[in-house]
Amino acid sequence: MFKKSVIAAALSATAVMGVSQAQAADYAIDSEGQHAFIQFKISHLGYSYILGNFEEFSGSFQYDPENLESASAQLEVQVASLNSNHAERDKHIKSDDFLNVGEYPTATFNSTGFEPSGEGEGVLTGELTLHGETREIEMPVTLLGEGEDPWGGYRAGFEGSTTLELADYGIDMGDFPEPMHELELYVTFEGVRQ
């Protein structure tokens, strides 16, 4: 379940931005400055939720508010950086039972399209690779804002979320209640224009 969240998180983080390629500006995701997050939420037996995040990831996106249809985003997540604030649980999630970080250390997202759906909103489509499986996902995203920062740079920020079926990524949740078969992925980040 956590493996999927990791992959989902990685993909989601990249997907979170609506970007354009034609004459679009390149943005680097500001993960080092802690202005970017890939988080997940999954049911625990149908009684409560487990929340967590991936602490190590990198990515970029291309964004032009005048040409959103050509937006693009790329993201790579270090799956072993998963943190649910419980060391033993994290160790289990990273094991062969779930994410198998030894064999599948990274999750990636590469966008394939962006469709605007309203002012500052749209749906980012792309390929998410997690646990050795690649699936196309869609993530509704929202532009949170853009403009100059106090250090002479220019930033744009986005957020988005989607739901992943863990079985789609070869993660067997058959021994767990149905509410645990899917995970919600939430991504938010700022990008610094290069």
Secondary structure, 3 states (H helix, E strand, C coil): CHHHHHHHHHHHHHHCCCCCCCCCEEEEECCCCCCEEEEEEEEECCCEEEEEEECCEEEEEEECCCCHHHCEEEEEEEHHHEECCCHHHHHHHHCCCCCCCCCCCEEEEEEEEEEEEECCEEEEEEEEEECCEEEEEEEEEEEEEEEECCCCCEEEEEEEEEEEEHHHHCCCCCCCCHHHHEEEEEEEEEEEEC
